[in-house]
Amino acid sequence: MKLATSTWVKIALIGLLCLGVCGWLGGCGRGVWFANSPLWPGGVLGCAGINAVDGALSGLAQPGNYETTTEGTRFEADAAEVSAIEVNWLAGSGQVRVAPDSETGGKVIVEETVRGGSCPVMVCEVEDGTLSVSYMEGHGGLSGCSQSWFGQKDLTVTVPASLGEKLELFGLEAASGRYTVENLNCGELELGVASGEVDMTGLAAKRAELSVASGRVHVQGAITENIGLDQASGDVSLSLPDAAPAEVTGSMASGSLTLELPADTQLAAEVDKTSGNFNNNLGDGVAGAPGTGGEAGAPTCSLDFDILSGSFTVNPVE
């Protein structure tokens, strides 16, 4: 059994997190900033832009239309110029929600709120139709600023309904923290989680690529075409009550994975298992078709998965 290279990378990252070095690899600590050195704000390893509570440094990472106060930063983008949203966030919490156009004025509104001290200022930009939202300039290296030196930041992205119903792509890269995403409709979902919790509800997407190193991920909604999952550890649950995807592929090194599909789904499963458990609870399947579940004539979901260890369960949606 052969796991994807990216899965082994995630296992290595988990080890680094356990050793507690991630706060310094690519991070920044007060008292170690030296002018013209890599640790200076904006340098290779430094943080660019500290919130307004730290005075003049607050403006270092603010290209574009920003409004900054001692509580945080606000950025607005014309929804007509946005077809994709990508969020790269390191810690704290995040919320992505869809609201009536009358509430947002036809704009995508990005707000960060600072708690417990100063933090690097977020960076937002729109390029070629993609709105990128980053925790800080340079994305903060492997895991960004050590939280022992800074406060925490909470992110809210409000998407007007006219855009939330037709996004081409939504991407979230989360290093740690807790995130909720509600009622997005997109062609493609890209989700990368190093740690923390991600809860997505009301999702409607054609395709999804999920990469999970650790933590907890829950996705509820509809993904109609294909799902690719690369899981090193953690707890992942995919609840798809309305329709089964045509294809699910991926690998897991350890942890727990639950896939919930409509009860009449015909599952054609090819599972390469070194250890751990695979349980298909969809039903008895079609006579003469081992590894399947569901009813004859029902939509078919092709499952091709590699398991090194852990537990993978397929259940009917209750």
Secondary structure, 3 states (H helix, E strand, C coil): CCCCHHHHHHHHHHHHHHHCCCCCCCCCCCCCCCCCCCCCCCCCCCCCCECHHHHHHHHCCCCCCEEEECCEEEEEEEHHHCCEEEEEECCCEEEEEEECHHHHCCEEEEEEEEECCCCECCEEEEECCEEEEECCHHHHCCCCCCCCCCCEEEEEEEEEHHHHCCEEEEEEEECCCEEEEECCEEEEEEEEECCCEEEEEEEEEEEEEEEECCCEEEEEEEEEEEEEEEECCCEEEEECCCCCCCEEEEEECCCEEEEEECCCCEEEEEEEECCCEEEECCCCCCCCCCCCCCCCCCCEEEEEEEECCCEEEEEECC
